[in-house]
Amino acid sequence: MAPLMEQEGVYKVAVIGSGNWGSVATKIIASNTIKQSVFHDDVRMWVFEETLPTGEKLSETINKNHENCKYLPGIYLGSNVVADPDLENTVKDADMLVFVTPHLYIKGICKRLAGKIKPEAKAISLIKGMEVKKEGSCMISKLITEVLGINCCVLMGANIANEIAEEKLSEATIGYREDQEVANRWLQLFATPYFLVSIVEDIEGVELCGTLKNVVALAAGLVDGLEMGHNTKAAIMRIGFKEMRAFSQLLFPSVKDSTFFESCGVADLIATCFGGRNRKVAEAFARNRGKRSFNELEEGVLQGQKLQGVLTAQELFEVLIDRGWEDQFPFFITVHKICTMQFPPRSILQCSSSVHNSTQLEF
Ligand SMILES: NC(=O)c1ccc[n+]([C@@H]2O[C@H](COP(=O)([O-])OP(=O)(O)OC[C@H]3O[C@@H](n4cnc5c(N)ncnc54)[C@H](O)[C@@H]3O)[C@@H](O)[C@H]2O)c1
């Protein structure tokens, strides 16, 4: 328990990240902090500063209009959201830190924050991805805990940001380790009548679901681009889901089967394979017959938003090679080889039929 926070009776919240999901998460949080006396009304949001075509700074326009015109245009964030381009200033008084940046930036951000946050602060990661190190893979929540020395939960789910911005009903899962009281505090901060949140004591399972489904979504997009139809897409999703579960439980034997049936599991997989940005760019890749790279398409199709799946497929590939598990995960390996243009897009179909033939006796 943190005595200072108890005396004041309020928790101050800071959000690190202000992209598409970062802005939506901030809007949800701001609507809750203003209603619940346990939280300080203001929510400070770190903005990776950009100059807009009008010459204005992004953080200034957010504070003036209460809207992120670049990453979430047309949505009111709340007058209690304070955009701050200064990372250290954003976090210095915060008791609750919400990390929501593309995963490639998180390590640098954590290093900048080490020693600059309240020691009793708690964190939650909304980031999908993992870090690959020589010693093995490291989940983002673990990286945050290791670098900052604080407890870190995760929140994942079938959460396409723009739909939640319009307050369309959706669900999410908070994963925690041991400290249920902290998980409940996060639930209080995030849950709304249109954003239904549950908690699960399986942090690795929740985080791996959120991370790996982006790789399956790339395969789903390839199938869309190849115009193969719903049955093929369902087959691809099933095979991908199976590899997601097998990989998660090989890496962390504690990962529970039941986690895959929470919002972070099968629901997120379905949402991402039908509506997400990884699917969209992979579809464009297949339609171009693999002749334009993912990097090139990402810039054209996403306009500043970041694709997570291709980098995750690369990281996953490195873990599989490092552990000698490549023969057990032909689907993941094939997605990576397609993304790096070593295989043509159609090879996802050949791979899936060979996986099916070699594993059907298991069913
Ligand atoms: N968008 C969604 O629907 C969604 C849903 C669930 C989870 N997520 C996850 O949320 C995380 C953040 O995604 P997002 O959608 O908020 O971001 P985004 O892809 O919309 O935007 C990219 C963000 O990165 C920032 N950025 C660019 N260069 C940077 C740098 N050098 N250092 C730090 N920041 C930099 C940009 O300013 C912008 O805020 C990702 O891990 C993503 O997988 C996204």
The ligand as a Gaussian input file, in Angstrom:
#p B3LYP/6-31G(d) Opt

LIG

0 1
 N       -5.244000       0.813000     -33.008000
 C       -5.880000      -0.215000     -32.509000
 O       -7.016000      -0.523000     -32.920000
 C       -5.244000      -1.006000     -31.393000
 C       -6.068000      -1.825000     -30.635000
 C       -5.520000      -2.548000     -29.580000
 C       -4.151000      -2.450000     -29.318000
 N       -3.357000      -1.646000     -30.087000
 C       -1.938000      -1.568000     -29.725000
 O       -1.719000      -0.296000     -29.130000
 C       -0.352000       0.077000     -29.320000
 C       -0.305000       1.516000     -29.803000
 O       -0.996000       1.623000     -31.021000
 P       -1.790000       2.924000     -31.455000
 O       -2.910000       2.448000     -32.336000
 O       -2.156000       3.740000     -30.275000
 O       -0.675000       3.752000     -32.277000
 P       -0.684000       4.189000     -33.837000
 O       -0.110000       3.100000     -34.661000
 O       -2.041000       4.707000     -34.198000
 O        0.259000       5.451000     -33.872000
 C        1.650000       5.379000     -33.774000
 C        2.076000       6.202000     -32.573000
 O        3.478000       6.086000     -32.421000
 C        4.000000       7.393000     -32.181000
 N        5.398000       7.428000     -32.560000
 C        5.948000       7.588000     -33.795000
 N        7.290000       7.590000     -33.711000
 C        7.596000       7.441000     -32.400000
 C        8.812000       7.361000     -31.665000
 N        9.997000       7.434000     -32.264000
 N        8.746000       7.189000     -30.323000
 C        7.566000       7.084000     -29.698000
 N        6.369000       7.152000     -30.314000
 C        6.391000       7.331000     -31.660000
 C        3.113000       8.295000     -32.999000
 O        3.202000       9.620000     -32.555000
 C        1.748000       7.682000     -32.692000
 O        1.259000       8.158000     -31.475000
 C        0.259000      -0.935000     -30.293000
 O        1.003000      -1.882000     -29.571000
 C       -0.977000      -1.617000     -30.900000
 O       -0.719000      -2.949000     -31.270000
 C       -3.886000      -0.905000     -31.112000

